[in-house]
Amino acid sequence: MDLQLAVPLPLAFRSHRTTLHRDPCRPAVGAAPASEPWLLVQRRAGRSQLWSLAGASSNNNTNNNKNDKNNISTTTAVAAAAVGLAAQRCRGRTRRLLRCQAEPEKSAAGIPAAVGVPDGRSFRVFEDDAAVGDYICARVSELAMSAIASKGAFSMSIGSGTTVAPLQALKSSGDVDFSRVHIFFGNDRTTGDNSGKCFEGAKAFTEACGIPPENVHPIGSGEPAAVAERYEALIRDMPSQVVGRCERNGFPALDLVLLGTGADGHTASLYPDSSQVLQSPCSRLIVPAEGKGGVTASIDYFQSARNVILSATKASQAEMVALALGNAHAASNTQCPAGMISAGTGTNVQWLVSKSSVSLLLGSS
């Protein structure tokens, strides 16, 4: 039996004004009130489909509204978990029909299925940090082997902390030719006692895996503005098989950018409403990091990469994750720089989250 029902949209997904999307093959069920965003959940043959809403700001014009249909995103019960809280408000038989899976679906390999966000980004929900680490290693290996096979080299930008620590496990992989791997850094201190902190922290990984020292490209030390110009020049001068070009803007494009995030919404040294964030969009790859005694990659450079992975698994990051992934205007929200890194043609952006960090986004406790 088929069922269609409009249910209130969880708070994290709400935007200024919304339009109820529907299956074009079925009769319209009406537009949702502007003050109450809704989702259309369709239950068919034991599967839930979630029809997402296209947020419309007050300056949306007729042409934007005509393109609303392009923002429809359908998923299986994985995405339908996003309306779990709202579905609980339903009663009787309807409530039973709308019951969604509490656990994310997994692939045959046991990897949580990717859940798409209307703007082209996606996220995966993991059980714990160990599972995130395993996925990072598997994904790095996969991308490295593909890049080396197709162009002879693999380039990756890293930072420090939880996203770098799991990489040491790559040493046991016999599939990656580490002599063809190039490591860059998304940020680092260039002055004071902590100068080169990210570079030093990466040595355990780069040395364990046998990456040639000449293939590890530290940011260096010195006055931030001068270091930023020098490091940008190094990246721009890299051979095309190491660092390609983004087809959207001509920026240097790494094969992978690996980023951690903070509960305040920062990533690398891109802090909320800092000068290095406010200057985007810009033509710079590397810029001084305001008040940090170092440099950072720009948002424009990060989102020119072929693949971007951001990790946010702490319960304290739940509000940030909801703001980054549930905001229709995330790309311009300078209060959450991590959420500004956008997907686009040739760029895949994926978030790795946990049940606790994604709880507000999915409207669950």
ABEGO torsion letter per residue (X at the ends): XBBBBBBBBBAAABBABBBBBBBAABBBAEBBBAABBBBBBBBBGGBBBBBBBBBBBAABBAAAAAAAAAABBBBBAAAAAAAAAAAAABBEAAAAAABBBABBBBBAAGBBBBBBBAAGBBBBBBABAAAAAAAAAAAAAAAAAAAAAAAGBBBBBBBBEAAAAAAAAAAABAABBAAABBBBBABBBABEAABGAAAAAAAAAAAAAGBBAAABBBAEBEBAAAAAAAAAAAAAABBAAABBBBAAAGBBBBABBBBBBBAAGBBEABBBGBAAAAAOBBABABBBBBGAGBBBBBAAAAAABABBBBBBABAAAAAAAAAAAABAAAAABAABAAAABBBBBGBBBBBBBBAAAAAAAAGBX
